[in-house]
Amino acid sequence: MKILIIGSNGFIGQHCVDFFTHAKHEVWTADVKENPDAERYFQVLPIQSDFNFIFEKENFDVCINASGSANVAFSFENPEIDFELNVLNVHKMLVAIRKHNPTCKFINFSSAAVYGNPSKLPISEDFATKPLSPYGFHKLQSEYLLTEYHKFFGLHTCSLRVFSAYGEGLKKQLFWDLYQKAQASQSVELFGTGEETRDFIHISDLVNAVNLIIQNAPFEGDIFNIASGKETKITEAVKIFFDLYNPEKKYVFSGKQKIGDPNNWRADISKIQSMGFQPIISMEEGLNKYVKWLKELE
């Protein structure tokens, strides 16, 4: 297959590039940084972007959009930029695909942030969406765009609601924050009580799910939860991390709530499991890989 990955320098994008290149597909990439030495690479602007020139030049079997912002706090501070990165750019991609490459399958990474605080667990794809942040609302709007362009224009689209993805290369969110705070202080202070829960998925399981979707999904505006299906307390995740990274490190939960953060998440992953998906990386194994990567940075 000929696969285009937009946002190829990001965490998920880079892992997708590595996976599909290793699987011997013809991989093309696009991102905001200048990269004159790269083959099969398109440089795009983050703001006031244009994607027509990409699809005018080449036709693709699959386009994976791993670009955009994934920062809840940023979306409160800069909702207009978050909207452009997570909604307007997606619309521009769909317009370009419709005009130049209508047979291309389009995958967009959405987020579990669209659910907010669900009334019960596990969370299935048909649950009510109640975002707690501009970021969550913008991801939901991007899903509507994919549904619209399939329903009215026949494009082959699919939205992936990613839960708490982590792994080697990720320089944000919980485990990177733990690392940064541990480097700066003897005692680490964390938001919340620690009783909050998340559904963590290692990046290698996530990319395997993407591969299964490309092979098996109908691409009719579909929505899939991408998660492990396991609920983990933040206290447990933090303990596993520090047991691996620095067992002597002290940490405390402040009880302060972080704006836009949900309380408890566990995904119903039966829909993606019906395509053969089975997460194989445990938290212990995944964090061991992550900690090894962190120590290589030092």
C-alpha positions in Angstrom: 0.0 0.0 0.0 0.9 3.6 -0.5 0.4 5.3 2.9 0.7 9.0 3.7 1.3 9.9 7.4 0.6 13.6 8.3 2.2 14.6 11.5 5.0 12.1 10.9 7.4 13.7 13.4 5.0 13.4 16.3 4.8 10.6 18.8 2.1 8.5 17.2 3.1 9.6 13.7 6.7 8.5 14.0 5.7 5.1 15.4 3.2 4.7 12.5 6.1 5.5 10.0 8.4 2.9 11.6 5.7 0.2 11.7 4.5 0.6 8.1 8.0 1.1 6.7 9.1 -2.1 8.4 6.0 -3.8 6.9 7.3 -2.9 3.5 4.6 -0.4 2.5 5.4 2.7 0.5 5.4 5.3 3.2 5.2 9.1 2.5 5.3 11.6 5.3 4.3 15.2 6.0 5.0 17.6 8.9 5.7 21.2 9.7 9.5 21.0 9.9 11.8 21.6 7.0 13.5 18.4 5.9 15.2 18.9 2.6 17.1 15.6 2.8 14.1 13.4 3.3 12.6 11.3 0.5 8.8 11.2 0.1 8.3 14.1 2.4 6.0 17.1 2.3 6.4 20.2 4.5 3.1 21.8 5.5 2.3 24.9 7.6 0.6 24.3 11.0 -1.5 27.5 10.6 -3.2 28.6 7.3 -2.1 25.3 5.9 -2.9 23.8 2.5 -3.0 20.1 1.6 -4.1 20.3 -2.0 -0.5 20.2 -3.3 0.1 16.9 -1.7 -2.9 15.1 -3.2 -2.4 16.9 -6.6 1.1 15.4 -6.8 0.5 11.9 -5.4 -2.4 9.5 -4.9 -2.5 7.3 -1.8 -4.3 4.2 -0.6 -4.4 5.4 3.0 -3.9 8.8 4.7 -3.3 8.8 8.5 -3.7 12.1 10.2 -1.5 12.1 13.3 -1.1 15.9 13.3 -2.8 18.5 15.5 -2.6 19.6 19.2 -3.1 17.1 22.0 -2.9 19.5 25.0 -6.0 20.1 27.1 -4.4 23.1 28.9 -3.3 24.7 25.6 -6.9 24.4 24.3 -8.1 26.6 27.2 -5.4 29.2 26.7 -5.5 29.2 22.9 -8.9 27.8 21.7 -8.7 29.4 18.3 -5.3 27.8 17.6 -6.5 24.4 18.9 -9.6 24.7 16.6 -7.4 25.4 13.6 -5.0 22.5 14.3 -7.7 19.9 15.3 -10.7 20.9 13.2 -9.9 23.3 10.3 -6.9 21.4 9.2 -8.9 18.1 9.2 -11.5 19.8 7.0 -8.8 21.0 4.6 -7.5 17.4 4.3 -10.9 16.1 3.5 -11.5 18.8 0.9 -8.2 18.0 -0.7 -8.9 14.2 -0.7 -12.4 14.7 -2.1 -11.0 16.9 -4.9 -7.9 14.9 -5.9 -7.8 11.4 -4.3 -11.4 10.3 -3.4 -10.5 6.6 -3.1 -8.1 7.3 -0.3 -8.9 5.8 3.1 -8.7 8.6 5.7 -7.9 7.9 9.4 -8.1 10.7 11.9 -6.9 10.4 15.5 -9.7 11.6 17.8 -9.6 11.3 21.6 -11.4 9.8 24.6 -11.7 13.4 25.7 -14.9 13.5 23.7 -16.5 11.4 26.5 -15.8 13.7 29.4 -16.9 12.0 32.7 -19.0 9.0 31.7 -21.9 7.9 33.9 -20.7 4.3 33.9 -17.8 2.1 32.8 -16.7 0.7 30.4 -17.2 3.3 27.8 -18.5 2.1 24.4 -18.5 4.1 21.2 -22.2 4.8 21.4 -22.0 6.6 24.8 -23.1 10.2 25.0 -20.3 12.7 24.3 -19.8 15.4 27.0 -16.3 17.0 26.5 -14.8 18.8 29.4 -12.4 21.0 27.4 -12.2 22.9 24.1 -9.8 20.2 23.0 -12.5 17.5 23.6 -15.1 19.6 21.7 -12.7 20.1 18.8 -11.9 16.4 18.5 -15.7 15.7 18.5 -16.1 18.3 15.7 -13.4 16.6 13.7 -15.4 13.3 14.0 -18.5 15.0 12.7 -16.5 16.2 9.6 -15.4 12.7 8.8 -19.0 11.4 9.2 -20.2 14.3 6.9 -17.7 13.6 4.2 -18.5 10.0 4.1 -22.3 10.5 4.2 -22.6 13.2 1.6 -19.5 12.8 -0.5 -18.7 9.1 -0.2 -15.2 9.5 1.2 -13.8 6.5 3.1 -13.3 7.8 6.7 -12.6 6.5 10.2 -12.1 8.2 13.6 -10.0 6.6 16.3 -10.8 7.6 19.9 -7.4 7.1 21.5 -7.4 6.8 25.3 -4.2 7.2 27.3 -1.4 6.3 24.9 2.1 6.2 26.1 5.5 4.8 25.2 9.0 5.5 24.0 9.3 8.9 22.4 6.4 10.6 24.3 7.6 13.9 25.8 4.4 15.0 27.5 1.6 13.8 29.8 1.8 11.7 33.0 5.0 9.7 32.7 7.0 12.4 31.0 5.8 14.8 33.7 6.9 12.4 36.4 10.4 12.1 34.8 10.7 15.9 34.5 9.6 16.5 38.1 11.9 13.7 39.4 14.8 15.4 37.7 14.1 18.7 39.3 13.1 17.8 42.8 13.5 15.2 45.6 9.7 15.2 46.2 7.2 15.1 43.3 3.8 16.7 43.7 1.0 15.5 41.5 -2.5 16.7 40.7 -5.5 14.8 41.9 -5.9 12.2 44.7 -4.4 9.3 42.8 -7.7 7.4 42.9 -8.5 8.7 39.4 -8.2 6.0 36.7 -7.1 5.8 33.1 -7.1 3.2 30.3 -3.5 3.1 29.2 -2.4 1.7 25.9 1.2 1.2 24.8 2.1 2.7 21.5 3.0 -0.6 19.9 -0.6 -1.9 20.6 -2.0 1.3 19.3 -0.2 1.0 16.0 -1.2 -2.7 15.7 -4.8 -1.5 16.1 -4.4 1.0 13.3 -3.0 -1.7 11.0 -6.1 -3.9 11.7 -8.4 -1.1 11.0 -6.8 -0.4 7.6 -7.2 -4.0 6.7 -10.7 -4.6 8.1 -12.8 -1.5 8.8 -15.5 -0.5 6.4 -14.5 3.2 6.4 -18.0 4.4 6.5 -17.5 7.2 9.0 -16.7 4.6 11.7 -15.6 5.4 15.2 -13.4 3.0 17.3 -12.1 3.1 20.8 -8.4 2.5 20.9 -7.4 1.4 24.4 -6.3 -1.6 26.4 -9.7 -2.2 28.0 -8.1 -2.1 31.5 -8.7 0.5 34.2 -5.6 1.5 36.1 -5.5 3.8 39.1 -3.0 6.7 38.8 -1.5 5.7 42.1 -0.7 2.3 40.6 0.8 3.7 37.4 2.9 6.2 39.3 4.2 3.4 41.6 5.1 1.2 38.7 7.0 4.0 37.1 9.0 5.0 40.1 9.7 1.4 41.1 11.4 1.1 37.6 13.0 4.6 37.4 13.9 5.5 41.0 12.4 3.5 43.9 13.7 6.1 46.4 11.8 9.0 44.9 9.0 10.4 47.1 5.7 11.7 45.6 2.5 13.1 46.9 -0.9 13.9 45.5 -2.1 17.4 46.1 -5.8 16.8 45.7 -6.0 19.7 43.3 -8.0 19.0 40.2 -6.5 19.7 36.8 -8.9 21.7 34.5 -10.4 19.5 31.8 -9.3 16.2 33.3 -11.9 13.4 33.7 -12.1 11.2 36.8 -12.4 7.6 35.5 -11.9 5.9 32.2 -12.1 2.4 31.0 -12.9 1.6 27.4 -15.1 -1.0 25.9 -12.9 -2.3 23.1 -15.1 -5.1 21.8 -15.6 -3.3 18.5 -11.9 -3.3 17.7 -11.5 -6.8 19.2 -14.0 -8.1 16.7 -11.3 -7.4 14.1 -8.7 -9.5 15.9 -7.2 -6.8 18.2 -5.7 -7.9 21.5 -3.5 -5.6 23.5 -0.3 -7.5 24.5 1.8 -5.0 26.4 1.2 -4.8 30.1 1.8 -1.6 32.1 4.9 -3.2 33.7 6.3 -4.1 30.3 5.3 -0.9 28.6 6.8 1.3 31.4 9.9 -0.8 31.5 10.4 0.1 27.8 9.7 3.7 28.5 12.1 4.0 31.4 14.8 2.4 29.4 14.2 5.0 26.7 14.3 7.8 29.3 17.6 6.6 30.7 19.1 6.6 27.2 18.3 10.3 27.0 20.4 11.0 30.1 
